[in-house]
Amino acid sequence: MKFWDTSAIVPLCVQEPHSATVREILIEESSMVVWWGTRTECISALMRRVREGGLTSTDERMARHVLQTLMQTWVEMQPSEALRSTAERLLTVHPLRTADALQLAAAIQWCQGLTTRQGFVTFDRHLRDVGYREGFTILPETL
């Protein structure tokens, strides 16, 4: 099982340069763990592309269908006081935005703090760096 950041899920829903890479990671292991807010972040990313002209309404409907399919199989880390406390700790030791701290805190909660050899799939360069410093195995290995 691997933890998936929104930046790695969107390329599963729409064709992007990293789409083939994330599909290979998903084929290797189809179990996904995500943060509770991931669905909303994905919808935000899709609608931004629609507004900017990068996705047609047909493409957006197809992307939402893929997202719905993924949602049926993924494990979702729910908000909790422990997760919030972990996010707040992360904010004191790393220069993170709130959403990134919550995302990373959800990953830490998922593996019960035992981050060594736990996969964290993300294309966000900043989150890759902080996730690595927190002990995760960052995927894909190179960008």
Secondary structure as GFF3:
##gff-version 3
##sequence-region A 1 143
A	DSSP	beta_strand	2	4	.	.	.	ID=ss1
A	DSSP	alpha_helix	6	13	.	.	.	ID=ss2
A	DSSP	alpha_helix	19	28	.	.	.	ID=ss3
A	DSSP	beta_strand	32	35	.	.	.	ID=ss4
A	DSSP	alpha_helix	38	51	.	.	.	ID=ss5
A	DSSP	alpha_helix	57	71	.	.	.	ID=ss6
A	DSSP	beta_strand	75	77	.	.	.	ID=ss7
A	DSSP	alpha_helix	81	93	.	.	.	ID=ss8
A	DSSP	alpha_helix	98	110	.	.	.	ID=ss9
A	DSSP	beta_strand	119	121	.	.	.	ID=ss10
A	DSSP	alpha_helix	125	133	.	.	.	ID=ss11
A	DSSP	beta_strand	137	139	.	.	.	ID=ss12
###
